[in-house]
């Protein structure tokens, strides 16, 4: 009799160990990405093609495609001399402001045909630290921070949220340095 119960118990355990657990349909869907999770962070210098890969592509393309810049301001930017301009973007891929403003900024830069090679991207952690030499000298307190350099001299910054709009703040910085 004990052998019979042992056999039945063994078969039940074997079946339950191999069976796929029943998961309600609602939880089988792809989980929403938590950008506060360390494994999603982009740290240090990186190329903008990182935005085109998961998990960042969704927020990047949505922000890029949906941003409607001011055409008059962008037209004025097109007529501004930018041959000596470079830009450094310090951002946190965990930061909602960065995920909102960086795609918008890139939409503007695409509209004015600004060479992406003249934009430097630097990712920071949620304490605004990045593991690169000389980072502390940038004095970053909030992200995103867009730093504009003319002939390698800082001309101005847009910090976290633009005062008016990204394109207008950029134009204001560039016109001030004429």
C-alpha positions, 0 to 999 in steps of 0.5 A: 500500500505504501508503494502505491501511494509513493508511486502516485505521489511521485507521479503527481510531483513529476507532473506538477514540476514539468507542467507550465504554470497557468498565467492569466492572459493579462500578465502574459503580455510584454511587461512595461520596461522600468527605466529605473532598473540599472540594466537599462541605463546608458552610462558614459559616452555613447553613440546615438544609435543606442536610441534605435535599440530596445528598450530605448527605441520606443520612447526615442522614436515616439518623442522624435516623431511626435515633436512639432517644432516651431518652423519659423525658429528652425528656419532662423536656425538654418540661417545661423552659422554653426560651422564652429558649433559642437554640442554635448548632451548629458542625459540619464536614460532613466530620467523622464525629462531626458527621454522627453527632451533628447528625441525632440532635440534630435528632431530639431538637429535633423531638421537643420541638417546638423552633423550628428558627429558634432554631438557628443552623448554622455549617460549618467546614473541617477546620482548624476555621475558618469564614469568618464575622465573630466566629468566633474568639471562639467558641473552637472546638477540636472539632466538633460543638460545640453551644452553648446560650444563655439570653437570649443568654448562653452556658449550656453546651456539648456538645463532639464527643461527649456525656458521657451522651447528647445529650438528658441533657447538654442537660437537665443544661445547662438545669437548671443554669441555673435 
